[in-house]
Amino acid sequence: MAKAMERLHSVESAAKVLGEISVHTVRGWLRAGRLTRVKVGRRTMISEQELRRFLAECNRRPKGR
């Protein structure tokens, strides 16, 4: 049975999901390796699962760091 297609977010959409942050911040996190990209043709996309992983990781970090 085929696996269901996972939703992919553009950098702009990911910035909104991550709390209305700047697209420049998202691109910086992609360059730094904090977020993993999925290339679709020439477009950079971020999977829904990756956004959930990133948010969970951010919530585990102690505040003030």
PDB file of N, CA, C and O in Angstrom:
ATOM      1  N   MET A   1       0.844  -1.170   0.000  1.00  0.00           N
ATOM      2  CA  MET A   1       0.000   0.000   0.000  1.00  0.00           C
ATOM      3  C   MET A   1       0.891   1.236   0.000  1.00  0.00           C
ATOM      4  O   MET A   1       1.894   1.267   0.713  1.00  0.00           O
ATOM      5  N   ALA A   2       0.547   2.254  -0.784  1.00  0.00           N
ATOM      6  CA  ALA A   2       1.349   3.475  -0.894  1.00  0.00           C
ATOM      7  C   ALA A   2       1.200   4.327   0.358  1.00  0.00           C
ATOM      8  O   ALA A   2       0.122   4.430   0.944  1.00  0.00           O
ATOM      9  N   LYS A   3       2.307   4.928   0.743  1.00  0.00           N
ATOM     10  CA  LYS A   3       2.294   5.826   1.888  1.00  0.00           C
ATOM     11  C   LYS A   3       1.619   7.134   1.487  1.00  0.00           C
ATOM     12  O   LYS A   3       1.845   7.638   0.387  1.00  0.00           O
ATOM     13  N   ALA A   4       0.801   7.677   2.365  1.00  0.00           N
ATOM     14  CA  ALA A   4       0.106   8.926   2.070  1.00  0.00           C
ATOM     15  C   ALA A   4       1.121  10.053   1.883  1.00  0.00           C
ATOM     16  O   ALA A   4       2.136  10.107   2.577  1.00  0.00           O
ATOM     17  N   MET A   5       0.837  10.942   0.947  1.00  0.00           N
ATOM     18  CA  MET A   5       1.713  12.078   0.694  1.00  0.00           C
ATOM     19  C   MET A   5       1.696  13.006   1.910  1.00  0.00           C
ATOM     20  O   MET A   5       0.642  13.336   2.454  1.00  0.00           O
ATOM     21  N   GLU A   6       2.881  13.407   2.307  1.00  0.00           N
ATOM     22  CA  GLU A   6       2.997  14.322   3.430  1.00  0.00           C
ATOM     23  C   GLU A   6       2.951  15.752   2.917  1.00  0.00           C
ATOM     24  O   GLU A   6       3.459  16.050   1.836  1.00  0.00           O
ATOM     25  N   ARG A   7       2.351  16.620   3.684  1.00  0.00           N
ATOM     26  CA  ARG A   7       2.255  18.017   3.295  1.00  0.00           C
ATOM     27  C   ARG A   7       3.632  18.659   3.338  1.00  0.00           C
ATOM     28  O   ARG A   7       4.403  18.448   4.275  1.00  0.00           O
ATOM     29  N   LEU A   8       3.929  19.439   2.317  1.00  0.00           N
ATOM     30  CA  LEU A   8       5.164  20.202   2.251  1.00  0.00           C
ATOM     31  C   LEU A   8       4.832  21.679   2.331  1.00  0.00           C
ATOM     32  O   LEU A   8       3.843  22.140   1.762  1.00  0.00           O
ATOM     33  N   HIS A   9       5.677  22.419   3.049  1.00  0.00           N
ATOM     34  CA  HIS A   9       5.490  23.859   3.207  1.00  0.00           C
ATOM     35  C   HIS A   9       6.579  24.604   2.472  1.00  0.00           C
ATOM     36  O   HIS A   9       7.738  24.189   2.469  1.00  0.00           O
ATOM     37  N   SER A  10       6.207  25.700   1.854  1.00  0.00           N
ATOM     38  CA  SER A  10       7.204  26.601   1.292  1.00  0.00           C
ATOM     39  C   SER A  10       7.917  27.281   2.464  1.00  0.00           C
ATOM     40  O   SER A  10       7.473  27.181   3.608  1.00  0.00           O
ATOM     41  N   VAL A  11       9.002  27.960   2.179  1.00  0.00           N
ATOM     42  CA  VAL A  11       9.713  28.684   3.235  1.00  0.00           C
ATOM     43  C   VAL A  11       8.777  29.718   3.863  1.00  0.00           C
ATOM     44  O   VAL A  11       8.785  29.908   5.080  1.00  0.00           O
ATOM     45  N   GLU A  12       7.985  30.376   3.045  1.00  0.00           N
ATOM     46  CA  GLU A  12       7.054  31.399   3.547  1.00  0.00           C
ATOM     47  C   GLU A  12       5.991  30.784   4.448  1.00  0.00           C
ATOM     48  O   GLU A  12       5.677  31.331   5.505  1.00  0.00           O
ATOM     49  N   SER A  13       5.438  29.646   4.031  1.00  0.00           N
ATOM     50  CA  SER A  13       4.429  28.957   4.834  1.00  0.00           C
ATOM     51  C   SER A  13       5.030  28.438   6.137  1.00  0.00           C
ATOM     52  O   SER A  13       4.401  28.523   7.192  1.00  0.00           O
ATOM     53  N   ALA A  14       6.243  27.903   6.063  1.00  0.00           N
ATOM     54  CA  ALA A  14       6.917  27.404   7.262  1.00  0.00           C
ATOM     55  C   ALA A  14       7.145  28.534   8.259  1.00  0.00           C
ATOM     56  O   ALA A  14       7.006  28.335   9.466  1.00  0.00           O
ATOM     57  N   ALA A  15       7.492  29.713   7.762  1.00  0.00           N
ATOM     58  CA  ALA A  15       7.711  30.865   8.646  1.00  0.00           C
ATOM     59  C   ALA A  15       6.430  31.197   9.421  1.00  0.00           C
ATOM     60  O   ALA A  15       6.492  31.554  10.597  1.00  0.00           O
ATOM     61  N   LYS A  16       5.291  31.080   8.774  1.00  0.00           N
ATOM     62  CA  LYS A  16       4.013  31.334   9.451  1.00  0.00           C
ATOM     63  C   LYS A  16       3.717  30.252  10.476  1.00  0.00           C
ATOM     64  O   LYS A  16       3.299  30.551  11.594  1.00  0.00           O
ATOM     65  N   VAL A  17       3.931  28.995  10.100  1.00  0.00           N
ATOM     66  CA  VAL A  17       3.676  27.877  11.016  1.00  0.00           C
ATOM     67  C   VAL A  17       4.561  27.976  12.253  1.00  0.00           C
ATOM     68  O   VAL A  17       4.131  27.639  13.356  1.00  0.00           O
ATOM     69  N   LEU A  18       5.785  28.435  12.073  1.00  0.00           N
ATOM     70  CA  LEU A  18       6.735  28.523  13.179  1.00  0.00           C
ATOM     71  C   LEU A  18       6.526  29.770  14.037  1.00  0.00           C
ATOM     72  O   LEU A  18       7.351  30.075  14.899  1.00  0.00           O
ATOM     73  N   GLY A  19       5.450  30.476  13.811  1.00  0.00           N
ATOM     74  CA  GLY A  19       5.110  31.587  14.700  1.00  0.00           C
ATOM     75  C   GLY A  19       5.306  32.951  14.089  1.00  0.00           C
ATOM     76  O   GLY A  19       5.725  33.893  14.762  1.00  0.00           O
ATOM     77  N   GLU A  20       4.995  33.057  12.786  1.00  0.00           N
ATOM     78  CA  GLU A  20       5.094  34.351  12.108  1.00  0.00           C
ATOM     79  C   GLU A  20       6.505  34.935  12.181  1.00  0.00           C
ATOM     80  O   GLU A  20       6.678  36.137  12.387  1.00  0.00           O
ATOM     81  N   ILE A  21       7.510  34.073  12.008  1.00  0.00           N
ATOM     82  CA  ILE A  21       8.889  34.551  12.010  1.00  0.00           C
ATOM     83  C   ILE A  21       9.277  34.964  10.596  1.00  0.00           C
ATOM     84  O   ILE A  21       8.524  34.732   9.650  1.00  0.00           O
ATOM     85  N   SER A  22      10.431  35.567  10.453  1.00  0.00           N
ATOM     86  CA  SER A  22      10.919  36.036   9.169  1.00  0.00           C
ATOM     87  C   SER A  22      11.346  34.876   8.275  1.00  0.00           C
ATOM     88  O   SER A  22      11.876  33.877   8.760  1.00  0.00           O
ATOM     89  N   VAL A  23      11.115  35.009   6.971  1.00  0.00           N
ATOM     90  CA  VAL A  23      11.594  33.994   6.031  1.00  0.00           C
ATOM     91  C   VAL A  23      13.121  33.956   6.037  1.00  0.00           C
ATOM     92  O   VAL A  23      13.717  32.916   5.757  1.00  0.00           O
ATOM     93  N   HIS A  24      13.750  35.077   6.354  1.00  0.00           N
ATOM     94  CA  HIS A  24      15.215  35.118   6.444  1.00  0.00           C
ATOM     95  C   HIS A  24      15.711  34.229   7.592  1.00  0.00           C
ATOM     96  O   HIS A  24      16.754  33.585   7.478  1.00  0.00           O
ATOM     97  N   THR A  25      14.965  34.201   8.682  1.00  0.00           N
ATOM     98  CA  THR A  25      15.311  33.338   9.809  1.00  0.00           C
ATOM     99  C   THR A  25      15.199  31.874   9.405  1.00  0.00           C
ATOM    100  O   THR A  25      16.081  31.075   9.716  1.00  0.00           O
ATOM    101  N   VAL A  26      14.121  31.520   8.715  1.00  0.00           N
ATOM    102  CA  VAL A  26      13.932  30.134   8.261  1.00  0.00           C
ATOM    103  C   VAL A  26      15.064  29.739   7.320  1.00  0.00           C
ATOM    104  O   VAL A  26      15.621  28.649   7.446  1.00  0.00           O
ATOM    105  N   ARG A  27      15.405  30.613   6.383  1.00  0.00           N
ATOM    106  CA  ARG A  27      16.500  30.309   5.454  1.00  0.00           C
ATOM    107  C   ARG A  27      17.829  30.152   6.195  1.00  0.00           C
ATOM    108  O   ARG A  27      18.645  29.305   5.832  1.00  0.00           O
ATOM    109  N   GLY A  28      18.046  30.960   7.224  1.00  0.00           N
ATOM    110  CA  GLY A  28      19.254  30.825   8.041  1.00  0.00           C
ATOM    111  C   GLY A  28      19.299  29.486   8.757  1.00  0.00           C
ATOM    112  O   GLY A  28      20.353  28.854   8.824  1.00  0.00           O
ATOM    113  N   TRP A  29      18.163  29.048   9.294  1.00  0.00           N
ATOM    114  CA  TRP A  29      18.103  27.745   9.967  1.00  0.00           C
ATOM    115  C   TRP A  29      18.335  26.607   8.977  1.00  0.00           C
ATOM    116  O   TRP A  29      18.936  25.591   9.326  1.00  0.00           O
ATOM    117  N   LEU A  30      17.860  26.775   7.739  1.00  0.00           N
ATOM    118  CA  LEU A  30      18.118  25.767   6.703  1.00  0.00           C
ATOM    119  C   LEU A  30      19.613  25.699   6.393  1.00  0.00           C
ATOM    120  O   LEU A  30      20.182  24.611   6.307  1.00  0.00           O
ATOM    121  N   ARG A  31      20.252  26.865   6.223  1.00  0.00           N
ATOM    122  CA  ARG A  31      21.699  26.896   5.946  1.00  0.00           C
ATOM    123  C   ARG A  31      22.502  26.299   7.085  1.00  0.00           C
ATOM    124  O   ARG A  31      23.497  25.610   6.858  1.00  0.00           O
ATOM    125  N   ALA A  32      22.066  26.564   8.324  1.00  0.00           N
ATOM    126  CA  ALA A  32      22.780  26.071   9.512  1.00  0.00           C
ATOM    127  C   ALA A  32      22.501  24.594   9.788  1.00  0.00           C
ATOM    128  O   ALA A  32      23.168  23.983  10.623  1.00  0.00           O
ATOM    129  N   GLY A  33      21.525  24.018   9.096  1.00  0.00           N
ATOM    130  CA  GLY A  33      21.203  22.615   9.309  1.00  0.00           C
ATOM    131  C   GLY A  33      20.221  22.369  10.440  1.00  0.00           C
ATOM    132  O   GLY A  33      19.983  21.218  10.806  1.00  0.00           O
ATOM    133  N   ARG A  34      19.648  23.421  10.999  1.00  0.00           N
ATOM    134  CA  ARG A  34      18.663  23.245  12.073  1.00  0.00           C
ATOM    135  C   ARG A  34      17.342  22.715  11.520  1.00  0.00           C
ATOM    136  O   ARG A  34      16.602  22.028  12.224  1.00  0.00           O
ATOM    137  N   LEU A  35      17.049  23.032  10.266  1.00  0.00           N
ATOM    138  CA  LEU A  35      15.884  22.505   9.555  1.00  0.00           C
ATOM    139  C   LEU A  35      16.380  21.763   8.323  1.00  0.00           C
ATOM    140  O   LEU A  35      17.381  22.149   7.719  1.00  0.00           O
ATOM    141  N   THR A  36      15.675  20.693   7.953  1.00  0.00           N
ATOM    142  CA  THR A  36      16.033  19.905   6.779  1.00  0.00           C
ATOM    143  C   THR A  36      15.100  20.258   5.637  1.00  0.00           C
ATOM    144  O   THR A  36      13.881  20.290   5.805  1.00  0.00           O
ATOM    145  N   ARG A  37      15.676  20.522   4.481  1.00  0.00           N
ATOM    146  CA  ARG A  37      14.882  20.899   3.305  1.00  0.00           C
ATOM    147  C   ARG A  37      14.586  19.692   2.432  1.00  0.00           C
ATOM    148  O   ARG A  37      15.281  18.677   2.470  1.00  0.00           O
ATOM    149  N   VAL A  38      13.525  19.842   1.641  1.00  0.00           N
ATOM    150  CA  VAL A  38      13.170  18.889   0.604  1.00  0.00           C
ATOM    151  C   VAL A  38      13.138  19.702  -0.679  1.00  0.00           C
ATOM    152  O   VAL A  38      12.418  20.697  -0.762  1.00  0.00           O
ATOM    153  N   LYS A  39      13.907  19.295  -1.679  1.00  0.00           N
ATOM    154  CA  LYS A  39      13.909  20.015  -2.947  1.00  0.00           C
ATOM    155  C   LYS A  39      12.844  19.419  -3.858  1.00  0.00           C
ATOM    156  O   LYS A  39      12.792  18.205  -4.055  1.00  0.00           O
ATOM    157  N   VAL A  40      12.006  20.272  -4.405  1.00  0.00           N
ATOM    158  CA  VAL A  40      10.999  19.882  -5.381  1.00  0.00           C
ATOM    159  C   VAL A  40      11.287  20.739  -6.605  1.00  0.00           C
ATOM    160  O   VAL A  40      10.887  21.901  -6.682  1.00  0.00           O
ATOM    161  N   GLY A  41      11.985  20.141  -7.551  1.00  0.00           N
ATOM    162  CA  GLY A  41      12.482  20.936  -8.670  1.00  0.00           C
ATOM    163  C   GLY A  41      13.493  21.926  -8.129  1.00  0.00           C
ATOM    164  O   GLY A  41      14.475  21.535  -7.499  1.00  0.00           O
ATOM    165  N   ARG A  42      13.260  23.182  -8.365  1.00  0.00           N
ATOM    166  CA  ARG A  42      14.150  24.228  -7.844  1.00  0.00           C
ATOM    167  C   ARG A  42      13.662  24.808  -6.519  1.00  0.00           C
ATOM    168  O   ARG A  42      14.362  25.600  -5.887  1.00  0.00           O
ATOM    169  N   ARG A  43      12.473  24.417  -6.106  1.00  0.00           N
ATOM    170  CA  ARG A  43      11.885  24.976  -4.882  1.00  0.00           C
ATOM    171  C   ARG A  43      12.400  24.274  -3.642  1.00  0.00           C
ATOM    172  O   ARG A  43      12.630  23.065  -3.643  1.00  0.00           O
ATOM    173  N   THR A  44      12.576  25.051  -2.584  1.00  0.00           N
ATOM    174  CA  THR A  44      12.918  24.511  -1.274  1.00  0.00           C
ATOM    175  C   THR A  44      11.635  24.391  -0.473  1.00  0.00           C
ATOM    176  O   THR A  44      10.907  25.367  -0.292  1.00  0.00           O
ATOM    177  N   MET A  45      11.367  23.190   0.003  1.00  0.00           N
ATOM    178  CA  MET A  45      10.173  22.922   0.791  1.00  0.00           C
ATOM    179  C   MET A  45      10.593  22.299   2.117  1.00  0.00           C
ATOM    180  O   MET A  45      11.694  21.763   2.244  1.00  0.00           O
ATOM    181  N   ILE A  46       9.709  22.376   3.096  1.00  0.00           N
ATOM    182  CA  ILE A  46       9.965  21.799   4.418  1.00  0.00           C
ATOM    183  C   ILE A  46       8.751  20.949   4.773  1.00  0.00           C
ATOM    184  O   ILE A  46       7.611  21.410   4.699  1.00  0.00           O
ATOM    185  N   SER A  47       9.010  19.704   5.158  1.00  0.00           N
ATOM    186  CA  SER A  47       7.900  18.792   5.444  1.00  0.00           C
ATOM    187  C   SER A  47       7.220  19.151   6.763  1.00  0.00           C
ATOM    188  O   SER A  47       7.822  19.733   7.666  1.00  0.00           O
ATOM    189  N   GLU A  48       5.959  18.785   6.835  1.00  0.00           N
ATOM    190  CA  GLU A  48       5.171  18.977   8.061  1.00  0.00           C
ATOM    191  C   GLU A  48       5.837  18.249   9.227  1.00  0.00           C
ATOM    192  O   GLU A  48       5.897  18.772  10.340  1.00  0.00           O
ATOM    193  N   GLN A  49       6.334  17.042   8.967  1.00  0.00           N
ATOM    194  CA  GLN A  49       7.008  16.259  10.007  1.00  0.00           C
ATOM    195  C   GLN A  49       8.258  16.985  10.510  1.00  0.00           C
ATOM    196  O   GLN A  49       8.531  16.980  11.711  1.00  0.00           O
ATOM    197  N   GLU A  50       9.009  17.601   9.616  1.00  0.00           N
ATOM    198  CA  GLU A  50      10.209  18.336  10.015  1.00  0.00           C
ATOM    199  C   GLU A  50       9.852  19.537  10.879  1.00  0.00           C
ATOM    200  O   GLU A  50      10.552  19.832  11.847  1.00  0.00           O
ATOM    201  N   LEU A  51       8.783  20.225  10.543  1.00  0.00           N
ATOM    202  CA  LEU A  51       8.350  21.368  11.359  1.00  0.00           C
ATOM    203  C   LEU A  51       7.934  20.911  12.757  1.00  0.00           C
ATOM    204  O   LEU A  51       8.252  21.568  13.748  1.00  0.00           O
ATOM    205  N   ARG A  52       7.219  19.776  12.834  1.00  0.00           N
ATOM    206  CA  ARG A  52       6.828  19.237  14.151  1.00  0.00           C
ATOM    207  C   ARG A  52       8.059  18.853  14.963  1.00  0.00           C
ATOM    208  O   ARG A  52       8.123  19.126  16.162  1.00  0.00           O
ATOM    209  N   ARG A  53       9.047  18.214  14.310  1.00  0.00           N
ATOM    210  CA  ARG A  53      10.278  17.826  14.994  1.00  0.00           C
ATOM    211  C   ARG A  53      10.997  19.062  15.531  1.00  0.00           C
ATOM    212  O   ARG A  53      11.445  19.078  16.678  1.00  0.00           O
ATOM    213  N   PHE A  54      11.103  20.085  14.706  1.00  0.00           N
ATOM    214  CA  PHE A  54      11.800  21.307  15.091  1.00  0.00           C
ATOM    215  C   PHE A  54      11.106  21.985  16.273  1.00  0.00           C
ATOM    216  O   PHE A  54      11.766  22.413  17.220  1.00  0.00           O
ATOM    217  N   LEU A  55       9.779  22.082  16.219  1.00  0.00           N
ATOM    218  CA  LEU A  55       9.042  22.709  17.317  1.00  0.00           C
ATOM    219  C   LEU A  55       9.192  21.915  18.613  1.00  0.00           C
ATOM    220  O   LEU A  55       9.336  22.501  19.685  1.00  0.00           O
ATOM    221  N   ALA A  56       9.157  20.596  18.521  1.00  0.00           N
ATOM    222  CA  ALA A  56       9.331  19.759  19.710  1.00  0.00           C
ATOM    223  C   ALA A  56      10.729  19.957  20.295  1.00  0.00           C
ATOM    224  O   ALA A  56      10.885  20.032  21.513  1.00  0.00           O
ATOM    225  N   GLU A  57      11.736  20.041  19.440  1.00  0.00           N
ATOM    226  CA  GLU A  57      13.112  20.258  19.898  1.00  0.00           C
ATOM    227  C   GLU A  57      13.239  21.614  20.587  1.00  0.00           C
ATOM    228  O   GLU A  57      13.893  21.726  21.623  1.00  0.00           O
ATOM    229  N   CYS A  58      12.620  22.635  20.018  1.00  0.00           N
ATOM    230  CA  CYS A  58      12.675  23.971  20.616  1.00  0.00           C
ATOM    231  C   CYS A  58      11.994  23.987  21.976  1.00  0.00           C
ATOM    232  O   CYS A  58      12.443  24.687  22.884  1.00  0.00           O
ATOM    233  N   ASN A  59      10.918  23.225  22.129  1.00  0.00           N
ATOM    234  CA  ASN A  59      10.193  23.181  23.399  1.00  0.00           C
ATOM    235  C   ASN A  59      10.943  22.429  24.475  1.00  0.00           C
ATOM    236  O   ASN A  59      10.679  22.628  25.661  1.00  0.00           O
ATOM    237  N   ARG A  60      11.886  21.555  24.086  1.00  0.00           N
ATOM    238  CA  ARG A  60      12.684  20.796  25.068  1.00  0.00           C
ATOM    239  C   ARG A  60      13.862  21.602  25.598  1.00  0.00           C
ATOM    240  O   ARG A  60      14.379  21.304  26.675  1.00  0.00           O
ATOM    241  N   ARG A  61      14.295  22.621  24.856  1.00  0.00           N
ATOM    242  CA  ARG A  61      15.458  23.401  25.271  1.00  0.00           C
ATOM    243  C   ARG A  61      15.135  24.276  26.462  1.00  0.00           C
ATOM    244  O   ARG A  61      14.036  24.824  26.541  1.00  0.00           O
ATOM    245  N   PRO A  62      16.071  24.421  27.392  1.00  0.00           N
ATOM    246  CA  PRO A  62      15.854  25.326  28.524  1.00  0.00           C
ATOM    247  C   PRO A  62      15.691  26.761  28.031  1.00  0.00           C
ATOM    248  O   PRO A  62      16.360  27.175  27.084  1.00  0.00           O
ATOM    249  N   LYS A  63      14.819  27.505  28.658  1.00  0.00           N
ATOM    250  CA  LYS A  63      14.597  28.905  28.283  1.00  0.00           C
ATOM    251  C   LYS A  63      15.852  29.721  28.607  1.00  0.00           C
ATOM    252  O   LYS A  63      16.586  29.416  29.546  1.00  0.00           O
ATOM    253  N   GLY A  64      16.079  30.767  27.805  1.00  0.00           N
ATOM    254  CA  GLY A  64      17.212  31.651  28.050  1.00  0.00           C
ATOM    255  C   GLY A  64      18.477  31.225  27.333  1.00  0.00           C
ATOM    256  O   GLY A  64      19.538  31.805  27.560  1.00  0.00           O
ATOM    257  N   ARG A  65      18.385  30.218  26.470  1.00  0.00           N
ATOM    258  CA  ARG A  65      19.557  29.778  25.702  1.00  0.00           C
ATOM    259  C   ARG A  65      19.355  29.985  24.244  1.00  0.00           C
ATOM    260  O   ARG A  65      20.240  29.671  23.448  1.00  0.00           O
TER     261      ARG A  65
END
